[in-house]
Amino acid sequence: MRWCKRPSCSPAVRSAIPAAERPRRRCASFPVTNAIYSFAGLEAMEQLRRSRPGISPDAIAPYAMAPEKVRGGSIDVEGGAFRSGRMWYAIRFHCEVDIASGVVRSFAFAAGDPIPRNLWQDHNLVADDGPAD
């Protein structure tokens, strides 16, 4: 995986994407650790969409292959996974979040190869979320 440091989405960019803005507003009301996971996950999926044409992530699991580390307003993910097109791919990232404002202060990531299907079950990775309720 190649480490890719990208500027985080500015508030102006985020507000131009209404579908992404609503979840960010909800995240601000979460307990701190949950908010960090949520802001970082949303940022990771948005950065992936922008940097990799054809990738359309719909889920992220920061803890899939290795434990993540949360300290203060930051999260370090070395063994994460994201799902796109019913396939899981490796990802690692570092994200620093200002919880009070909901602003991602810094973000860097590296997206990797597909995770072999024979590892999915052991890491609780599923091809889809099943039928909607």
C-alpha positions in Angstrom: 0.0 0.0 0.0 1.2 3.5 -0.8 0.6 6.1 1.9 -1.4 9.0 0.4 -1.8 12.2 2.4 -4.7 14.2 1.1 -6.2 17.4 2.5 -9.4 16.6 4.4 -12.7 17.9 3.1 -13.1 21.5 3.9 -16.5 22.6 5.3 -17.1 24.3 2.0 -16.6 21.0 0.1 -18.6 19.0 2.6 -21.5 21.4 2.4 -21.5 20.9 -1.4 -22.2 17.2 -0.8 -25.5 17.2 1.1 -25.7 13.4 1.4 -22.4 13.4 3.2 -23.3 16.3 5.4 -26.2 14.8 7.2 -24.3 11.9 8.7 -21.5 14.3 9.8 -24.1 16.4 11.8 -25.4 13.3 13.5 -21.8 12.2 14.4 -21.3 15.4 16.4 -23.9 14.1 19.0 -22.2 10.8 19.5 -20.0 9.9 22.5 -16.4 11.0 21.7 -14.9 7.7 20.7 -18.0 6.9 18.5 -17.7 10.3 16.9 -14.1 9.8 16.1 -14.9 6.4 14.4 -17.8 7.9 12.5 -16.0 11.1 11.3 -12.9 9.1 10.3 -15.0 6.5 8.5 -16.9 9.1 6.6 -13.7 10.9 5.7 -12.0 7.7 4.6 -14.9 6.8 2.3 -15.1 10.3 0.8 -11.3 10.4 0.2 -11.5 6.9 -1.5 -14.3 8.1 -3.8 -12.3 11.2 -4.8 -8.9 9.5 -5.3 -9.9 6.2 -6.9 -12.2 6.4 -9.9 -14.6 3.5 -10.0 -14.4 2.9 -6.3 -17.7 3.4 -4.5 -17.2 2.4 -0.8 -20.3 1.7 1.1 -18.8 0.3 4.4 -15.7 0.6 6.4 -14.3 -1.6 9.2 -11.3 0.1 10.9 -10.8 -2.9 13.2 -11.2 -5.7 10.6 -7.7 -7.2 10.3 -5.9 -5.5 13.3 -7.0 -3.4 16.3 -7.2 0.3 15.8 -5.8 2.9 18.2 -7.8 5.9 19.4 -6.0 8.6 21.3 -7.6 11.9 22.1 -9.2 13.1 18.9 -7.2 10.9 16.6 -7.4 7.3 15.3 -4.7 5.2 13.7 -5.9 2.2 11.6 -3.3 -0.3 10.4 -5.5 -3.2 9.5 -8.8 -1.7 8.3 -11.0 -2.7 5.4 -13.5 -1.0 3.1 -16.2 -2.5 1.0 -16.9 -1.5 -2.6 -18.8 -3.5 -5.2 -19.3 -6.4 -2.8 -15.6 -6.8 -2.3 -13.4 -5.9 0.7 -10.1 -4.1 0.3 -7.3 -3.3 2.8 -6.9 0.2 4.1 -4.8 2.0 6.7 -5.3 5.6 7.7 -4.6 8.2 10.3 -7.3 10.8 11.1 -7.3 13.7 13.5 -10.8 15.2 14.3 -11.9 18.3 16.2 -14.9 16.7 17.9 -16.5 20.0 18.9 -16.7 21.3 15.3 -16.8 18.1 13.4 -13.8 19.2 11.3 -11.3 16.6 10.2 -8.0 18.4 10.9 -5.7 15.9 9.1 -6.1 12.7 7.2 -3.7 10.3 5.4 -4.5 6.9 4.0 -3.2 4.0 1.9 -5.7 1.7 0.1 -4.5 -1.8 -0.6 -5.4 -5.0 -2.4 -8.6 -7.0 -2.2 -8.9 -9.1 1.0 -9.2 -12.8 0.0 -12.7 -14.1 0.5 -11.5 -17.0 2.6 -10.6 -14.4 5.3 -13.9 -12.6 5.3 -15.8 -14.8 7.8 -13.0 -14.8 10.4 -13.0 -11.0 10.3 -16.8 -10.4 10.2 -16.7 -9.0 6.7 -19.9 -9.6 4.6 -20.6 -9.0 0.9 -23.7 -6.9 1.7 -25.9 -5.8 4.5 -28.8 -8.0 3.5 -32.4 -6.9 2.8 -33.4 -3.5 4.1 -35.8 -3.5 7.1 
